[in-house]
């Protein structure tokens, strides 16, 4: 797909940057042990499934999260999704049946799959993103990856390489004639790879962010090529994640939730000393102006702030990711 300036943009990237792509993490298992692996400790090696930040245990859970963000596509990731190919096929079939064949699916893998590996995914996955091991980059044409690219293209997949920016990345230019795209993710610092990063003398570019110093410079020799795209750590956080959260927030916010410009939701919460009914009456709430969750009353934060003299109990303003996601901040009132 051609973008501005006639540069190729993977279809999956177009949806991702609009925040319209569900991130489907199908397993934390992976047989590689990349020293820069960004997986968090709670997912690494764990054979469970998450859709965005929500753990999934049924098809309904998967579809609910996709609907919550009005997803237009899905990125299947891990770990290595090709260690659980039946699970991948099942999830992709569920998504394509629910949202139609135009629901764009891209799949990440650390493997170099064969045509036999990929055939069951034809029609379920649209785009493949291969991640060859860093140790192989200097001899990439002698590895199984060129064969995997050819096999995948012959089956009709769009095929690209997706790797973090690391020293020596310019060697991957040898693959450019074969692939549709090469995506370079700015190398990010993570809890589980911090020791490996320190052992190699790496450090953060800015203590306020996750990008590793020097990562953009390593990628620079490739950046002029029309098939190459660089995805910065700041862009991922500031644009992709924010847009995805906003889509979810707009779809799932309750009438009294305030949606912030970052895509979080903000509401007031009181655990009344007296009964819930008493607090609701004292605050003059009715209908959709409140919800009772685990014995607490949730309502518009400014309404609680204005009425706090009328009730007693622990009160706070809560900011969290949408759809009951991670709590970002609790400010006592
Ligand atoms: S292939 Fe990907 S998931 Fe597996 S260890 Fe490397 S970076 Fe982590």
Boltz pocket constraint, residues with backbone or C-beta under 6 A from the ligand:
constraints:
  - pocket:
      binder: B
      contacts: [[A, 29], [A, 30], [A, 31], [A, 32], [A, 33], [A, 34], [A, 36], [A, 37], [A, 38], [A, 39], [A, 78], [A, 79], [A, 80], [A, 109], [A, 110], [A, 131]]
      max_distance: 6.0
